[in-house]
Amino acid sequence: MDDITSQLTLDPNIQKVYFKQFQEPIFFATKIGTVVGIWTSDPLDGGTDLLMWKKATFSAFKPENSDVYIFISNTDTPTESYTWTGPFRNSETSLLTLSKRYFRVRAVLIQKGELKYQYNYQQMPVGPYIDSMSISCVTSGSAAKFFTKTMELDFNAKYILLTSETDIPERSIIRYGVTNLDTVNLDYYQFFNVNDITKLNRLSVTGKKLKVYIEMSGNSGEPIIVHEFAVMFSGDDQIPTNQL
Protein backbone atom coordinates (compact mmCIF):
# COMPACT_ATOMS: atom_id res chain seq x y z
CA MET A 1 0.00 0.00 0.00
CA ASP A 2 1.41 3.35 -1.00
CA ASP A 3 0.87 6.16 1.50
CA ILE A 4 0.55 9.44 -0.37
CA THR A 5 0.58 12.66 1.68
CA SER A 6 -0.35 15.95 0.05
CA GLN A 7 0.39 19.29 1.74
CA LEU A 8 -2.58 21.53 1.10
CA THR A 9 -1.50 25.10 0.39
CA LEU A 10 -2.69 27.79 -1.95
CA ASP A 11 0.83 28.28 -3.27
CA PRO A 12 4.15 26.45 -2.72
CA ASN A 13 5.43 29.55 -0.90
CA ILE A 14 2.48 29.71 1.51
CA GLN A 15 3.07 27.81 4.74
CA LYS A 16 -0.23 28.45 6.55
CA VAL A 17 -3.85 29.18 5.77
CA TYR A 18 -5.34 31.69 8.21
CA PHE A 19 -6.87 35.11 8.64
CA LYS A 20 -5.83 37.71 11.18
CA GLN A 21 -6.40 41.32 12.10
CA PHE A 22 -3.56 43.66 11.05
CA GLN A 23 -2.39 46.68 13.00
CA GLU A 24 -4.88 48.30 15.39
CA PRO A 25 -8.32 46.78 16.04
CA ILE A 26 -11.17 48.22 13.98
CA PHE A 27 -14.04 49.67 15.99
CA PHE A 28 -17.61 49.83 14.75
CA ALA A 29 -20.76 51.42 16.04
CA THR A 30 -22.14 47.91 16.50
CA LYS A 31 -20.27 45.04 18.11
CA ILE A 32 -18.73 42.47 15.76
CA GLY A 33 -20.73 39.23 15.76
CA THR A 34 -18.89 36.48 13.88
CA VAL A 35 -16.05 36.59 11.34
CA VAL A 36 -15.82 33.61 8.96
CA GLY A 37 -12.93 32.68 6.65
CA ILE A 38 -13.37 29.92 4.02
CA TRP A 39 -10.66 28.13 2.02
CA THR A 40 -11.27 25.45 -0.63
CA SER A 41 -8.55 23.22 -2.07
CA ASP A 42 -8.06 22.35 -5.71
CA PRO A 43 -9.11 18.75 -6.51
CA LEU A 44 -6.52 16.22 -5.34
CA ASP A 45 -5.93 13.40 -7.86
CA GLY A 46 -5.61 9.94 -6.30
CA GLY A 47 -4.43 8.45 -9.60
CA THR A 48 -5.68 5.55 -11.72
CA ASP A 49 -4.56 2.90 -9.20
CA LEU A 50 -6.44 4.44 -6.26
CA LEU A 51 -8.24 1.88 -4.08
CA MET A 52 -9.57 4.24 -1.43
CA TRP A 53 -8.76 7.38 0.51
CA LYS A 54 -7.50 6.56 4.01
CA LYS A 55 -7.55 9.54 6.37
CA ALA A 56 -7.35 13.32 6.68
CA THR A 57 -5.36 14.94 9.48
CA PHE A 58 -4.87 18.59 10.33
CA SER A 59 -3.30 20.76 13.02
CA ALA A 60 -5.03 24.04 13.87
CA PHE A 61 -4.62 26.97 16.26
CA LYS A 62 -7.93 27.96 17.84
CA PRO A 63 -7.90 30.92 20.24
CA GLU A 64 -10.77 31.70 22.61
CA ASN A 65 -14.24 31.88 20.98
CA SER A 66 -13.04 30.39 17.69
CA ASP A 67 -13.36 27.10 15.84
CA VAL A 68 -12.23 25.26 12.69
CA TYR A 69 -14.53 23.01 10.64
CA ILE A 70 -13.41 20.67 7.84
CA PHE A 71 -15.65 19.56 4.96
CA ILE A 72 -14.76 16.96 2.29
CA SER A 73 -15.98 16.03 -1.18
CA ASN A 74 -15.21 12.99 -3.38
CA THR A 75 -15.95 12.80 -7.14
CA ASP A 76 -15.08 10.67 -10.19
CA THR A 77 -13.89 13.64 -12.29
CA PRO A 78 -12.29 16.99 -11.37
CA THR A 79 -15.01 19.03 -13.09
CA GLU A 80 -18.28 17.37 -12.06
CA SER A 81 -20.52 19.06 -9.50
CA TYR A 82 -19.83 18.11 -5.92
CA THR A 83 -21.43 18.30 -2.49
CA TRP A 84 -19.72 18.73 0.88
CA THR A 85 -19.80 16.22 3.73
CA GLY A 86 -19.15 17.43 7.26
CA PRO A 87 -18.34 19.30 9.32
CA PHE A 88 -15.48 17.37 10.95
CA ARG A 89 -13.89 18.91 14.03
CA ASN A 90 -11.51 16.13 15.11
CA SER A 91 -7.84 16.42 14.12
CA GLU A 92 -8.07 13.03 12.32
CA THR A 93 -10.92 11.78 10.14
CA SER A 94 -11.25 8.33 8.54
CA LEU A 95 -11.91 8.34 4.78
CA LEU A 96 -12.07 4.56 4.23
CA THR A 97 -15.56 4.70 2.69
CA LEU A 98 -14.41 7.05 -0.10
CA SER A 99 -12.98 5.53 -3.28
CA LYS A 100 -13.61 8.03 -6.09
CA ARG A 101 -10.50 9.45 -7.76
CA TYR A 102 -10.76 13.17 -6.91
CA PHE A 103 -10.85 14.65 -3.42
CA ARG A 104 -11.48 18.19 -2.18
CA VAL A 105 -11.18 19.81 1.23
CA ARG A 106 -12.87 22.95 2.54
CA ALA A 107 -11.80 24.65 5.76
CA VAL A 108 -14.15 27.05 7.56
CA LEU A 109 -12.47 29.21 10.22
CA ILE A 110 -14.78 31.01 12.65
CA GLN A 111 -14.02 33.78 15.14
CA LYS A 112 -16.88 34.89 17.39
CA GLY A 113 -16.62 38.50 18.54
CA GLU A 114 -13.48 40.60 18.25
CA LEU A 115 -10.06 39.00 18.32
CA LYS A 116 -8.44 38.44 21.68
CA TYR A 117 -4.93 39.68 22.24
CA GLN A 118 -3.10 36.39 21.88
CA TYR A 119 -0.04 37.56 20.04
CA ASN A 120 1.98 35.69 17.48
CA TYR A 121 5.62 36.31 16.66
CA GLN A 122 4.67 39.51 14.79
CA GLN A 123 3.02 40.91 17.91
CA MET A 124 -0.43 41.03 16.34
CA PRO A 125 -3.72 39.58 17.59
CA VAL A 126 -4.62 36.49 15.54
CA GLY A 127 -7.69 34.42 14.85
CA PRO A 128 -7.86 30.67 14.16
CA TYR A 129 -5.61 29.17 11.49
CA ILE A 130 -4.67 25.77 10.04
CA ASP A 131 -1.00 25.04 10.56
CA SER A 132 -0.84 21.85 8.47
CA MET A 133 -3.08 19.33 6.72
CA SER A 134 -2.43 16.01 5.00
CA ILE A 135 -4.51 13.48 3.05
CA SER A 136 -3.47 9.83 2.63
CA CYS A 137 -4.79 7.12 0.33
CA VAL A 138 -4.35 3.44 -0.53
CA THR A 139 -3.28 2.40 -4.05
CA SER A 140 -2.92 -0.94 -5.78
CA GLY A 141 0.66 -0.36 -6.97
CA SER A 142 2.20 -2.77 -4.43
CA ALA A 143 -0.78 -5.08 -3.97
CA ALA A 144 -0.56 -8.88 -3.97
CA LYS A 145 -2.89 -10.26 -6.66
CA PHE A 146 -4.43 -13.71 -7.05
CA PHE A 147 -6.63 -15.16 -9.81
CA THR A 148 -8.49 -18.46 -9.55
CA LYS A 149 -8.72 -20.90 -12.42
CA THR A 150 -11.41 -20.17 -15.00
CA MET A 151 -14.54 -22.22 -14.22
CA GLU A 152 -16.75 -23.41 -17.07
CA LEU A 153 -20.41 -22.84 -16.18
CA ASP A 154 -22.35 -23.38 -19.42
CA PHE A 155 -24.71 -20.65 -18.21
CA ASN A 156 -24.57 -16.94 -17.49
CA ALA A 157 -24.12 -16.32 -13.74
CA LYS A 158 -26.57 -13.75 -12.33
CA TYR A 159 -25.61 -13.59 -8.64
CA ILE A 160 -22.52 -14.36 -6.55
CA LEU A 161 -21.84 -14.82 -2.84
CA LEU A 162 -18.26 -15.15 -1.57
CA THR A 163 -17.41 -15.97 2.04
CA SER A 164 -13.88 -16.09 3.42
CA GLU A 165 -11.81 -16.61 6.55
CA THR A 166 -9.02 -14.03 6.68
CA ASP A 167 -6.53 -12.27 8.94
CA ILE A 168 -6.48 -8.58 7.96
CA PRO A 169 -4.10 -6.33 9.93
CA GLU A 170 -4.96 -2.71 10.64
CA ARG A 171 -4.37 -0.38 7.66
CA SER A 172 -4.82 -3.28 5.21
CA ILE A 173 -7.62 -4.18 2.82
CA ILE A 174 -8.73 -7.09 0.62
CA ARG A 175 -10.64 -6.43 -2.60
CA TYR A 176 -12.65 -9.09 -4.48
CA GLY A 177 -13.63 -9.13 -8.15
CA VAL A 178 -15.25 -11.54 -10.59
CA THR A 179 -15.56 -11.94 -14.36
CA ASN A 180 -17.44 -14.34 -16.62
CA LEU A 181 -14.62 -14.38 -19.19
CA ASP A 182 -11.26 -16.14 -19.31
CA THR A 183 -9.16 -13.00 -18.74
CA VAL A 184 -6.90 -11.27 -16.20
CA ASN A 185 -7.76 -7.80 -17.55
CA LEU A 186 -9.40 -6.02 -14.61
CA ASP A 187 -11.47 -3.87 -16.96
CA TYR A 188 -13.73 -6.92 -17.36
CA TYR A 189 -14.17 -7.56 -13.61
CA GLN A 190 -16.97 -6.49 -11.32
CA PHE A 191 -15.87 -5.78 -7.75
CA PHE A 192 -18.09 -6.74 -4.83
CA ASN A 193 -18.26 -7.01 -1.04
CA VAL A 194 -17.49 -10.26 0.74
CA ASN A 195 -20.40 -11.95 2.55
CA ASP A 196 -22.97 -10.07 0.46
CA ILE A 197 -25.14 -11.49 -2.33
CA THR A 198 -24.19 -9.39 -5.36
CA LYS A 199 -26.07 -9.09 -8.64
CA LEU A 200 -23.66 -9.45 -11.57
CA ASN A 201 -24.93 -6.62 -13.76
CA ARG A 202 -21.62 -5.22 -15.02
CA LEU A 203 -20.29 -8.29 -16.84
CA SER A 204 -20.55 -9.59 -20.39
CA VAL A 205 -24.07 -10.72 -21.25
CA THR A 206 -22.69 -13.68 -23.23
CA GLY A 207 -19.97 -14.90 -20.85
CA LYS A 208 -20.50 -18.39 -19.43
CA LYS A 209 -17.41 -18.74 -17.24
CA LEU A 210 -16.40 -17.63 -13.75
CA LYS A 211 -13.02 -16.35 -12.57
CA VAL A 212 -12.41 -14.71 -9.15
CA TYR A 213 -9.80 -12.06 -8.40
CA ILE A 214 -8.41 -11.29 -4.91
CA GLU A 215 -6.24 -8.23 -4.27
CA MET A 216 -4.45 -7.64 -0.93
CA SER A 217 -2.92 -4.27 0.01
CA GLY A 218 -1.28 -3.13 3.25
CA ASN A 219 1.68 -1.30 4.79
CA SER A 220 1.46 -2.37 8.43
CA GLY A 221 4.37 -4.83 8.15
CA GLU A 222 2.06 -7.73 9.07
CA PRO A 223 0.99 -10.28 6.42
CA ILE A 224 -2.56 -10.48 5.09
CA ILE A 225 -3.70 -14.10 5.23
CA VAL A 226 -6.62 -15.66 3.35
CA HIS A 227 -7.10 -19.02 5.04
CA GLU A 228 -9.97 -20.15 2.81
CA PHE A 229 -12.86 -18.85 0.77
CA ALA A 230 -15.99 -20.28 -0.81
CA VAL A 231 -17.88 -19.04 -3.85
CA MET A 232 -21.58 -19.59 -4.52
CA PHE A 233 -23.36 -18.37 -7.63
CA SER A 234 -26.65 -18.77 -9.44
CA GLY A 235 -28.02 -18.33 -12.93
CA ASP A 236 -30.56 -19.73 -15.32
CA ASP A 237 -29.36 -23.34 -15.71
CA GLN A 238 -26.98 -24.17 -12.83
CA ILE A 239 -24.76 -27.22 -12.99
CA PRO A 240 -22.35 -28.54 -10.33
CA THR A 241 -18.93 -26.85 -10.50
CA ASN A 242 -15.92 -27.58 -8.27
CA GLN A 243 -12.86 -25.84 -9.68
CA LEU A 244 -10.45 -23.29 -8.21
C-alpha positions in Angstrom: 0.0 0.0 0.0 1.4 3.4 -1.0 0.9 6.2 1.5 0.6 9.4 -0.4 0.6 12.7 1.7 -0.4 16.0 0.0 0.4 19.3 1.7 -2.6 21.5 1.1 -1.5 25.1 0.4 -2.7 27.8 -2.0 0.8 28.3 -3.3 4.1 26.5 -2.7 5.4 29.6 -0.9 2.5 29.7 1.5 3.1 27.8 4.7 -0.2 28.4 6.5 -3.9 29.2 5.8 -5.3 31.7 8.2 -6.9 35.1 8.6 -5.8 37.7 11.2 -6.4 41.3 12.1 -3.6 43.7 11.1 -2.4 46.7 13.0 -4.9 48.3 15.4 -8.3 46.8 16.0 -11.2 48.2 14.0 -14.0 49.7 16.0 -17.6 49.8 14.8 -20.8 51.4 16.0 -22.1 47.9 16.5 -20.3 45.0 18.1 -18.7 42.5 15.8 -20.7 39.2 15.8 -18.9 36.5 13.9 -16.1 36.6 11.3 -15.8 33.6 9.0 -12.9 32.7 6.7 -13.4 29.9 4.0 -10.7 28.1 2.0 -11.3 25.4 -0.6 -8.5 23.2 -2.1 -8.1 22.4 -5.7 -9.1 18.7 -6.5 -6.5 16.2 -5.3 -5.9 13.4 -7.9 -5.6 9.9 -6.3 -4.4 8.4 -9.6 -5.7 5.6 -11.7 -4.6 2.9 -9.2 -6.4 4.4 -6.3 -8.2 1.9 -4.1 -9.6 4.2 -1.4 -8.8 7.4 0.5 -7.5 6.6 4.0 -7.5 9.5 6.4 -7.4 13.3 6.7 -5.4 14.9 9.5 -4.9 18.6 10.3 -3.3 20.8 13.0 -5.0 24.0 13.9 -4.6 27.0 16.3 -7.9 28.0 17.8 -7.9 30.9 20.2 -10.8 31.7 22.6 -14.2 31.9 21.0 -13.0 30.4 17.7 -13.4 27.1 15.8 -12.2 25.3 12.7 -14.5 23.0 10.6 -13.4 20.7 7.8 -15.6 19.6 5.0 -14.8 17.0 2.3 -16.0 16.0 -1.2 -15.2 13.0 -3.4 -16.0 12.8 -7.1 -15.1 10.7 -10.2 -13.9 13.6 -12.3 -12.3 17.0 -11.4 -15.0 19.0 -13.1 -18.3 17.4 -12.1 -20.5 19.1 -9.5 -19.8 18.1 -5.9 -21.4 18.3 -2.5 -19.7 18.7 0.9 -19.8 16.2 3.7 -19.2 17.4 7.3 -18.3 19.3 9.3 -15.5 17.4 10.9 -13.9 18.9 14.0 -11.5 16.1 15.1 -7.8 16.4 14.1 -8.1 13.0 12.3 -10.9 11.8 10.1 -11.2 8.3 8.5 -11.9 8.3 4.8 -12.1 4.6 4.2 -15.6 4.7 2.7 -14.4 7.0 -0.1 -13.0 5.5 -3.3 -13.6 8.0 -6.1 -10.5 9.4 -7.8 -10.8 13.2 -6.9 -10.9 14.6 -3.4 -11.5 18.2 -2.2 -11.2 19.8 1.2 -12.9 23.0 2.5 -11.8 24.6 5.8 -14.1 27.0 7.6 -12.5 29.2 10.2 -14.8 31.0 12.6 -14.0 33.8 15.1 -16.9 34.9 17.4 -16.6 38.5 18.5 -13.5 40.6 18.3 -10.1 39.0 18.3 -8.4 38.4 21.7 -4.9 39.7 22.2 -3.1 36.4 21.9 0.0 37.6 20.0 2.0 35.7 17.5 5.6 36.3 16.7 4.7 39.5 14.8 3.0 40.9 17.9 -0.4 41.0 16.3 -3.7 39.6 17.6 -4.6 36.5 15.5 -7.7 34.4 14.9 -7.9 30.7 14.2 -5.6 29.2 11.5 -4.7 25.8 10.0 -1.0 25.0 10.6 -0.8 21.8 8.5 -3.1 19.3 6.7 -2.4 16.0 5.0 -4.5 13.5 3.0 -3.5 9.8 2.6 -4.8 7.1 0.3 -4.3 3.4 -0.5 -3.3 2.4 -4.0 -2.9 -0.9 -5.8 0.7 -0.4 -7.0 2.2 -2.8 -4.4 -0.8 -5.1 -4.0 -0.6 -8.9 -4.0 -2.9 -10.3 -6.7 -4.4 -13.7 -7.0 -6.6 -15.2 -9.8 -8.5 -18.5 -9.6 -8.7 -20.9 -12.4 -11.4 -20.2 -15.0 -14.5 -22.2 -14.2 -16.8 -23.4 -17.1 -20.4 -22.8 -16.2 -22.3 -23.4 -19.4 -24.7 -20.7 -18.2 -24.6 -16.9 -17.5 -24.1 -16.3 -13.7 -26.6 -13.8 -12.3 -25.6 -13.6 -8.6 -22.5 -14.4 -6.6 -21.8 -14.8 -2.8 -18.3 -15.1 -1.6 -17.4 -16.0 2.0 -13.9 -16.1 3.4 -11.8 -16.6 6.6 -9.0 -14.0 6.7 -6.5 -12.3 8.9 -6.5 -8.6 8.0 -4.1 -6.3 9.9 -5.0 -2.7 10.6 -4.4 -0.4 7.7 -4.8 -3.3 5.2 -7.6 -4.2 2.8 -8.7 -7.1 0.6 -10.6 -6.4 -2.6 -12.7 -9.1 -4.5 -13.6 -9.1 -8.1 -15.3 -11.5 -10.6 -15.6 -11.9 -14.4 -17.4 -14.3 -16.6 -14.6 -14.4 -19.2 -11.3 -16.1 -19.3 -9.2 -13.0 -18.7 -6.9 -11.3 -16.2 -7.8 -7.8 -17.5 -9.4 -6.0 -14.6 -11.5 -3.9 -17.0 -13.7 -6.9 -17.4 -14.2 -7.6 -13.6 -17.0 -6.5 -11.3 -15.9 -5.8 -7.7 -18.1 -6.7 -4.8 -18.3 -7.0 -1.0 -17.5 -10.3 0.7 -20.4 -11.9 2.6 -23.0 -10.1 0.5 -25.1 -11.5 -2.3 -24.2 -9.4 -5.4 -26.1 -9.1 -8.6 -23.7 -9.5 -11.6 -24.9 -6.6 -13.8 -21.6 -5.2 -15.0 -20.3 -8.3 -16.8 -20.6 -9.6 -20.4 -24.1 -10.7 -21.2 -22.7 -13.7 -23.2 -20.0 -14.9 -20.8 -20.5 -18.4 -19.4 -17.4 -18.7 -17.2 -16.4 -17.6 -13.8 -13.0 -16.3 -12.6 -12.4 -14.7 -9.1 -9.8 -12.1 -8.4 -8.4 -11.3 -4.9 -6.2 -8.2 -4.3 -4.5 -7.6 -0.9 -2.9 -4.3 0.0 -1.3 -3.1 3.3 1.7 -1.3 4.8 1.5 -2.4 8.4 4.4 -4.8 8.1 2.1 -7.7 9.1 1.0 -10.3 6.4 -2.6 -10.5 5.1 -3.7 -14.1 5.2 -6.6 -15.7 3.3 -7.1 -19.0 5.0 -10.0 -20.2 2.8 -12.9 -18.9 0.8 -16.0 -20.3 -0.8 -17.9 -19.0 -3.9 -21.6 -19.6 -4.5 -23.4 -18.4 -7.6 -26.6 -18.8 -9.4 -28.0 -18.3 -12.9 -30.6 -19.7 -15.3 -29.4 -23.3 -15.7 -27.0 -24.2 -12.8 -24.8 -27.2 -13.0 -22.3 -28.5 -10.3 -18.9 -26.9 -10.5 -15.9 -27.6 -8.3 -12.9 -25.8 -9.7 -10.4 -23.3 -8.2 
